[in-house]
Amino acid sequence: MFGRKFMALVGMLTLGSLLLVACTPAPTQAPVTEAPATEVPAAEVPPTPVPETPTPEPPPPEPKVLVICQSREPESLYLYGSAAQEAQHIWQALYDGPIDNRTYAYQSVILEKLPSLEDGDATIVTVIVQAGDWVVNAEDVVVELSEGVRVRPAGCRAPDCEIEFDGEPVQMDQMSAWFVIREDVSWSDGSAVTADDSVYSYEIVGDPDAVASRYIYQRTASYEAVDGQTVVWTGLPGYIDNLYYTNFWSPLPRRLWQEQLGYTAGELLTAPESSRMPLGWGPFVVTEWVAGEHIILERNPYYFRASEGLPYLDAVIFRFIPDVNAAVVQLLAGECDIITHDVPLSAQAEILLQMEERGLLELLFVTDTVWEHVDFGINPVGDYDRPDFFGDVRLRRAIAHCLDRQGVVDTLLYGRSVVPDSYVPPEHPLYADERLATYEYDPATGMALLEGLGWVDDGEGPRVAQDIEGIPDGTPLAFNWTSNAVPERMQYMQFFQQNLEACGIEVNLQSLPTAEWFAEGPTGPLFGRRFDMGSFAWRGDVEPPCELYASWQTPSAENGWEDRGNNTGFSNEAYDAACRLALESLPGTEDYIEGHLEAQRIFSEQLPVIPLYLHLRMVAARLGVIGLSLDSTETSEMWNIEAFDLP
């Protein structure tokens, strides 16, 4: 285990030269009275040799040890035993990649490249299927093909060309992708990472004991190693995956876990070789785990980027400190170098910002893919009795103009977040920027819209209806704004309540338990479509989620309340058409891009929800930490830990 003390410099030994000096008295000089005698030269005395001063060995450099303080201790480091954030930080040190997600784009790490249809290492071929074959039907459900099942025949990408299987063989499309692992990638014991290790990982995912998403696994026809470095994924007929180039399973060491130790998938959940000290191919390897205290990782000598001088650090220590105050104290004392974003730093944000101004630490912020929004109950269920406040888009626009969203960002989020005009973050490459309708904070415009609709100010409380179709005259413009009891959410709702009051709109704020607010329909208020206005957040991804506001995603009795996207009940044919075009096209194609851009344009004009702001992630670091870089789409700030360094 490495310490954090400094070694004292060894003092240099200086040897003095001994000089022997013979002291003889000088003779008295007499006057010359005769010719001087012939001089006899003195005998030559050889110089006294001076011993050479030995050059001391320089002291070894002090090991570079970075201490990272995170909120909680992971239960396990097994890839299919825990999906919690506290394990993901350490996974970044153990496994580099295999594919990184940087700024809404994927990048290969241990693969030669990501496959693509353009390059030919991904294909779509036509196959013949018949009754009894497993396929993905038109509703993206894995089924055994039988009469009456609706499927998309070869070349079909839209509902209007779907057919009903009648028992006769039919041609369908089938997608494949080739993944080639770099030959220089090794496990931390020096053995090669192979394609078969990735196949082993795929096999484990299929075991019920594994804690992993099986969505892609269930839609996979085969996943096979064709040589030592190449694995081929083939989807079921009918499954055309826009993210096909990510269908690679992170390798696991079959040779050690299965062949040598004989572990089953269930045993891997608790085996020390998988849960406590797993092999990896990343820059570091676990050398010590003290329960409740820390995990130490040291440099992996077999790291495939070692020739680049990586990693720069000799060791990394992960400490578990759930209390934000204790974590900050340790940071200031030099006992922590980084405090990860899962420690609740926002609770001490004002103090931390002051410390940053005084040069005591560094704060890093990044906007997350999570975006906060307020939704309108445009089309509630039939027995939810209230006036149709939100059916007219002009009222929704008026409310948007009355909300000081930038004010919330400035006061609650330290001015570090942004107000988007779409369900896509502004830094996303498919953000429809110039096409989007915008709604600046402009109460005068908002009140003018309300007046034009017939919501008049009588000077006695909220505005009231006058000559508005479907709403009785004198009805007050008053309704509920509901959410769950998240402190930040309640703060901005109170802020906006004052904004709306200034525009003549009365809102009653409601706070429900989280389980109740997000309960499924028909009883849940949000997804049972029994609300007026409601706040929550969605998490974004690489693909813009246009389906969130598609009419076919509206939760209802007809679909068994299973769809949980379009809780507003918003329905717009042009929006649906643009979203379908995007979803039914492959990434990079003209239709894919145009569909997503057009869907955002319609969304911003029709405004079924008001985007409020992007969530923030905050990280604190000791001054001098090098290489720490936050990315919106990487869930852990440790994504490039191999490049971290200390001065």
Sequence and secondary structure as in RCSB ss.txt:
>XXXX:A:sequence
MFGRKFMALVGMLTLGSLLLVACTPAPTQAPVTEAPATEVPAAEVPPTPVPETPTPEPPPPEPKVLVICQSREPE
SLYLYGSAAQEAQHIWQALYDGPIDNRTYAYQSVILEKLPSLEDGDATIVTVIVQAGDWVVNAEDVVVELSEGVR
VRPAGCRAPDCEIEFDGEPVQMDQMSAWFVIREDVSWSDGSAVTADDSVYSYEIVGDPDAVASRYIYQRTASYEA
VDGQTVVWTGLPGYIDNLYYTNFWSPLPRRLWQEQLGYTAGELLTAPESSRMPLGWGPFVVTEWVAGEHIILERN
PYYFRASEGLPYLDAVIFRFIPDVNAAVVQLLAGECDIITHDVPLSAQAEILLQMEERGLLELLFVTDTVWEHVD
FGINPVGDYDRPDFFGDVRLRRAIAHCLDRQGVVDTLLYGRSVVPDSYVPPEHPLYADERLATYEYDPATGMALL
EGLGWVDDGEGPRVAQDIEGIPDGTPLAFNWTSNAVPERMQYMQFFQQNLEACGIEVNLQSLPTAEWFAEGPTGP
LFGRRFDMGSFAWRGDVEPPCELYASWQTPSAENGWEDRGNNTGFSNEAYDAACRLALESLPGTEDYIEGHLEAQ
RIFSEQLPVIPLYLHLRMVAARLGVIGLSLDSTETSEMWNIEAFDLP
>XXXX:A:secstr
                                 S                              EEEEEESS  S
   TTT   HHHHHHHHHH   SEEEETTEEEESSBS    TTTTSEEEEEEEE TT EEE TTS EEE  TT E
E  TT  SGGG EE  SS EEEEEEEEEEEB TT B TTS B  HHHHHHHHHHHTSTTS S  HHHHTEEEEEE
SSSSEEEEEE TT   TTGGG       HIIIIIIS   TTGGGT HHHHTS   SSSEEEEEEETTTEEEEEE 
TT TTGGGT    SEEEEEE   HHHHHHHHHTTS SEE TTS GGGGHHHHHHHHHTTS EEEEEEEEEEEEEE
E SS  TT  S   SSSHHHHHHHHHH  HHHHHHHHSTT S   SSSS TTSTT  GGG     S HHHHHHHH
HHHTEE  SSSS EESSBTTB TT BSEEEEEEE  HHHHHHHHHHHHHHHHTT EEEEEEE HHHHT  TTTST
TTTT  SEEEEEEE  SS  GGGG GGG   TTTTT   S TT    HHHHHHHHHHHTS TTSHHHHHHHHHHH
HHHHHH SEEEEEEEEEEEEE TT BS    SS SSTTTTGGG B  
